[in-house]
């Protein structure tokens, strides 16, 4: 069986995701989705827990859903992509299909290879621009234009695409990158075009209770299992406690720059309201995603040490669910997988070594923190999908 890989968050699964998935299914016998768990790449808690979102994926046609561990899922595009590509490669995916605003694979490859082959030069130039107060996305676009003469700003999916291509090359993977042009609406767009809008817009609709509009832009299989949503602001009492109680440890938090720890602490002392805290914390230097990731790292105690330890890749992966095709694939490839698939916590001490168990326990702790604010039932085994419309607990 030939597997196609996709990297997803499904926050939540909408009509645009359905189109992407249907195109990906044309590339092989089944689709494997590496999906972020309860905390996402932009530092936000998922609007719905990982099991709800995995069920959405399976009901809409994904064959195998595995979890991207939190020490990758809540990171910069580079670390996020490297962790996801590493898992897909070890699971035997032959193709990686991703969305792209530019629909220019060769351009993305040129940019990716420049960042690998001229890493020192690129990093120095990006640093110079950021020291001038330019945000990271604008700095990298400026450097690319200077060094490659490539016009046009890289948008969110293109940035991730570049990182996927970099990860494939760095890992020496034979996986083939394939892009699908992102049509109709952009990552942050609020318009609804041909029953499609962005996940950003859908989350806003959900927050405002605009039920009829949500129905238009989500498959029925996703809409019918929507639960109670959650947002970063709901975690502020826990986050504020961590900031005020562990000030001395803030400087060790992943993505924390010198001076930012003091600013975070001062704003937490001053503002009991999350929106005031966040508004006054922001500066032109940092993107929303960067600040949110720092806050997520503080909440979960993700420090620089654990990021350094996990940059090389993971040796195990948690299976969230599978279809009949996904089940057949796992059985067929069992002896050739270069990663330990976990379908539960039973006998985990016999499967994982001591360090792997420590990382797994760290993930479990992060899930429990999510559950304090957004309670959900933690499953003991994967979701098994008999068909697209019928599943078994």
C-alpha positions in Angstrom: 0.0 0.0 0.0 1.3 3.5 -1.0 0.7 6.1 1.7 0.3 9.8 1.2 1.2 12.1 4.1 -0.4 15.3 5.2 0.3 17.6 8.2 -2.8 19.1 9.8 -4.4 20.8 12.7 -8.1 20.7 11.7 -8.9 23.5 14.1 -11.7 22.6 13.2 -12.1 20.5 10.0 -13.8 22.6 7.3 -14.7 22.5 3.6 -11.3 23.7 2.5 -9.7 20.8 4.4 -12.1 18.4 2.7 -10.9 19.6 -0.7 -7.2 19.3 0.3 -7.9 15.8 1.6 -9.7 14.6 -1.5 -6.8 15.8 -3.6 -4.3 14.1 -1.3 -6.2 10.8 -1.6 -5.5 10.8 -5.4 -1.8 10.3 -4.7 -1.8 6.9 -3.1 -3.8 4.1 -1.5 -4.4 5.8 1.8 -3.8 9.1 3.6 -1.8 9.4 6.9 -2.4 12.7 8.8 0.0 13.9 11.4 -2.2 16.1 13.5 -1.3 18.5 16.3 -2.7 17.5 19.6 -4.3 19.9 22.1 -1.8 22.7 21.5 -1.1 24.2 18.1 1.7 25.8 16.0 0.6 29.3 16.7 0.7 28.7 20.4 -3.0 28.4 20.8 -4.9 25.6 22.6 -7.0 23.8 20.0 -10.6 25.0 19.9 -11.7 21.3 20.3 -9.7 18.5 21.9 -7.6 16.1 19.8 -10.1 13.2 19.9 -12.9 15.4 18.6 -10.7 16.6 15.8 -9.3 13.1 15.0 -12.9 11.9 14.7 -13.7 14.7 12.3 -10.6 13.7 10.2 -11.7 10.0 10.1 -15.3 10.7 9.3 -14.2 12.8 6.4 -11.9 10.2 4.9 -8.4 10.3 6.6 -7.2 6.7 7.0 -4.7 7.0 9.8 -4.4 9.9 12.3 -1.3 10.1 14.4 -0.5 12.8 17.0 2.3 15.3 16.5 3.8 15.6 20.0 3.4 18.9 21.9 7.1 19.6 21.8 6.8 19.9 18.0 3.2 21.1 17.6 3.5 24.3 19.6 6.8 25.4 18.0 8.2 27.5 15.2 7.4 26.5 11.6 10.9 24.9 11.3 10.6 22.6 14.4 6.9 21.9 13.8 7.6 20.8 10.2 10.7 18.8 11.0 8.8 16.8 13.6 5.9 16.1 11.4 8.0 15.2 8.3 10.1 12.9 10.5 7.1 11.0 11.7 5.6 10.6 8.1 9.0 9.5 6.8 9.3 6.8 9.5 5.7 5.7 8.9 6.6 5.1 5.2 4.7 7.9 3.5 5.9 8.2 -0.1 4.4 11.6 -0.8 3.8 14.7 1.3 0.9 16.9 0.0 0.5 20.4 1.3 -1.4 23.6 0.5 0.3 26.5 -1.1 -0.8 30.1 -1.9 1.9 30.5 -4.6 1.4 27.0 -6.3 5.1 27.3 -7.3 6.9 24.2 -6.1 10.2 25.1 -7.8 10.3 28.5 -6.2 9.7 27.0 -2.7 12.5 24.5 -3.4 14.9 27.3 -4.3 14.1 29.1 -1.1 14.4 26.0 1.0 17.7 25.0 -0.5 19.0 28.5 -0.1 18.2 28.4 3.6 20.1 25.1 4.0 23.1 25.8 1.8 23.6 29.4 2.8 22.2 29.0 6.4 24.8 31.2 8.1 24.4 34.1 5.6 20.6 33.9 5.7 20.4 33.8 9.5 22.8 36.7 9.8 20.7 38.9 7.4 17.4 37.9 9.1 19.0 38.8 12.5 20.1 42.2 11.2 16.6 43.0 10.0 15.0 41.8 13.2 17.4 44.0 15.3 16.0 46.9 13.2 12.5 46.0 14.5 11.3 44.0 11.5 9.2 40.9 12.4 10.5 37.5 11.4 8.1 36.8 8.5 8.9 40.2 6.9 12.6 39.8 7.6 12.7 36.4 5.8 10.8 37.7 2.9 13.2 40.7 2.6 16.2 38.4 2.7 14.8 36.0 0.1 14.1 38.9 -2.3 17.7 40.2 -1.8 19.4 36.9 -2.3 17.2 35.2 -4.9 15.6 38.2 -6.6 12.3 36.5 -5.9 9.4 38.9 -5.6 6.3 38.3 -3.6 5.6 37.7 0.1 5.6 34.1 1.4 2.2 33.5 3.0 1.5 31.0 5.9 1.1 27.9 3.8 4.1 28.7 1.6 6.3 29.3 4.7 5.3 25.8 6.0 5.9 24.3 2.5 9.4 25.7 2.5 10.0 24.1 5.9 8.6 20.7 4.8 11.0 20.7 1.8 13.9 21.6 4.1 13.0 18.8 6.5 12.7 16.3 3.7 16.2 17.2 2.5 17.8 17.3 6.0 16.3 13.9 6.8 17.5 12.4 3.6 14.0 11.3 2.9 12.8 10.0 -0.4 9.3 11.5 0.3 8.1 13.5 -2.7 6.7 17.0 -1.9 3.5 17.8 -3.8 1.5 21.0 -3.5 -2.1 21.9 -3.9 -2.9 25.5 -4.7 -4.9 27.1 -1.9 -7.9 28.7 -3.7 -10.8 31.0 -2.8 -9.6 32.3 0.6 -6.4 32.9 2.5 -5.3 31.8 5.9 -6.8 34.8 7.7 -9.5 35.8 5.3 -13.0 36.3 6.7 -15.0 36.1 3.4 -17.0 33.0 2.4 -16.4 32.0 -1.2 -18.0 28.9 -2.7 -18.9 27.6 0.8 -15.2 27.9 1.9 -13.7 30.3 4.4 -10.6 30.2 6.7 -10.3 28.3 10.0 -9.6 31.7 11.6 -13.0 32.9 10.3 -14.8 29.8 11.5 -13.4 30.0 15.0 -14.7 33.6 15.1 -18.1 32.4 13.9 -18.2 29.7 16.6 -17.2 32.2 19.3 -20.0 34.5 18.2 -22.6 31.7 17.9 -23.2 32.1 14.2 -24.5 28.6 13.7 -26.1 28.9 10.3 -22.9 30.4 8.8 -20.8 27.6 10.3 -23.1 24.9 8.7 -22.3 26.4 5.3 -18.5 26.0 5.6 -18.1 22.7 7.4 -18.9 19.2 6.3 -21.9 17.8 8.2 -19.7 15.0 9.6 -17.6 17.8 11.3 -20.4 20.1 12.3 -22.5 17.4 14.1 -19.8 16.7 16.6 -18.9 20.3 17.6 -18.6 20.6 21.3 -17.8 23.4 23.7 -15.0 25.5 22.3 -12.0 26.8 24.2 -9.6 29.7 23.7 -6.3 31.0 25.0 -7.9 33.6 27.2 -9.6 30.9 29.2 -6.1 29.6 30.3 -5.0 33.0 31.6 -5.6 32.3 35.4 -3.3 29.2 35.0 -0.8 31.1 32.8 -0.7 34.1 35.2 0.0 31.8 38.1 2.9 30.2 36.3 4.4 33.6 35.4 4.1 35.0 38.9 5.1 31.9 40.7 8.1 30.9 38.5 9.6 34.3 37.4 13.2 33.0 37.8 12.5 30.1 35.4 11.1 32.3 32.6 14.5 32.9 31.0 14.8 29.1 30.3 11.5 28.9 28.5 11.7 28.0 24.8 11.6 31.0 22.4 12.1 33.4 25.3 14.5 36.3 24.4 16.5 38.3 26.8 14.3 41.0 28.2 11.0 39.4 27.1 10.8 37.5 30.4 10.8 40.7 32.4 8.1 42.2 30.1 5.9 39.1 30.5 6.3 39.2 34.2 5.5 43.0 34.5 2.4 42.7 32.3 1.2 39.7 34.4 1.6 41.6 37.6 -0.2 44.7 36.2 -3.1 43.1 34.3 -5.6 40.6 35.8 -7.5 40.7 32.5 -6.1 38.6 29.6 -6.9 41.1 26.9 -5.2 44.0 28.6 -2.2 41.7 29.4 -1.9 40.6 25.8 -2.4 44.0 24.2 0.2 45.6 26.4 2.6 42.7 26.0 2.7 42.9 22.2 5.4 45.0 20.3 6.2 45.4 16.6 9.1 43.1 17.0 7.0 39.9 17.7 4.3 38.3 15.7 1.1 37.1 17.4 2.2 33.5 16.8 5.6 34.1 18.5 4.0 35.7 21.6 1.3 33.0 21.8 4.0 30.2 21.6 6.0 31.8 24.4 2.8 31.9 26.5 2.0 28.3 25.7 5.6 27.3 26.6 5.2 29.0 30.0 1.9 27.3 30.6 3.2 23.9 29.8 6.8 24.4 31.0 8.4 23.7 27.6 11.9 24.8 28.1 15.0 25.1 25.8 16.3 21.8 27.0 13.4 19.7 25.9 13.4 21.4 22.5 17.1 20.7 22.1 16.6 17.1 23.1 13.7 16.5 20.6 15.0 18.4 17.6 16.5 15.2 16.1 13.1 13.6 15.9 10.9 11.2 17.8 11.1 7.4 18.1 7.4 6.8 19.0 4.1 8.1 17.8 0.6 7.9 19.3 -2.2 6.6 17.0 -5.4 8.5 17.5 -7.5 6.6 15.0 -7.7 4.6 11.7 -10.0 3.3 9.0 -10.0 -0.2 7.7 -7.4 0.9 5.1 -5.3 2.4 7.9 -5.5 -0.8 9.9 -4.4 -2.9 7.0 -1.5 -0.5 6.3 -0.2 -0.8 9.9 -0.4 -4.5 9.8 1.3 -4.7 6.4 4.2 -2.3 7.3 4.6 -3.5 10.9 8.0 -4.9 10.4 9.3 -2.0 8.4 8.2 1.0 10.4 11.1 3.0 11.8 9.0 4.4 14.7 7.2 2.7 17.6 3.4 3.1 17.1 1.4 3.4 20.4 -2.2 2.4 20.3 -2.6 3.0 24.0 -0.7 3.1 27.3 -0.9 -0.6 28.0 2.5 -2.3 28.3 4.1 1.0 27.5 7.0 0.2 29.8 7.9 -2.8 27.7 7.8 -0.8 24.4 9.5 2.5 25.3 12.8 3.1 27.0 13.2 5.4 30.1 13.7 8.7 28.1 10.8 7.9 25.8 8.5 7.3 28.8 9.6 10.7 30.2 8.6 12.4 27.0 5.3 10.5 26.9 4.5 11.5 30.5 5.3 15.1 29.6 2.7 14.9 26.8 0.2 13.4 29.2 0.8 16.3 31.6 0.2 18.9 28.9 -3.1 17.1 28.0 -4.2 17.2 31.6 -3.5 21.0 31.7 -5.7 21.4 28.6 -8.3 19.3 30.3 -8.5 21.6 33.4 -10.0 24.4 31.2 -11.6 22.2 28.5 -12.5 18.8 30.0 -12.7 15.8 27.7 -12.6 12.1 28.1 -9.1 10.7 27.4 -9.5 7.5 25.4 -7.5 4.4 26.2 -7.3 3.2 22.6 -7.7 4.7 19.1 -10.9 5.6 17.3 -11.7 2.7 14.8 -13.7 3.9 11.8 -15.6 1.1 10.1 -16.8 3.5 7.3 -16.9 7.2 6.7 -20.2 7.5 8.6 -20.0 4.8 11.2 -17.4 4.5 14.0 -16.9 2.3 17.0 -15.8 3.3 20.4 
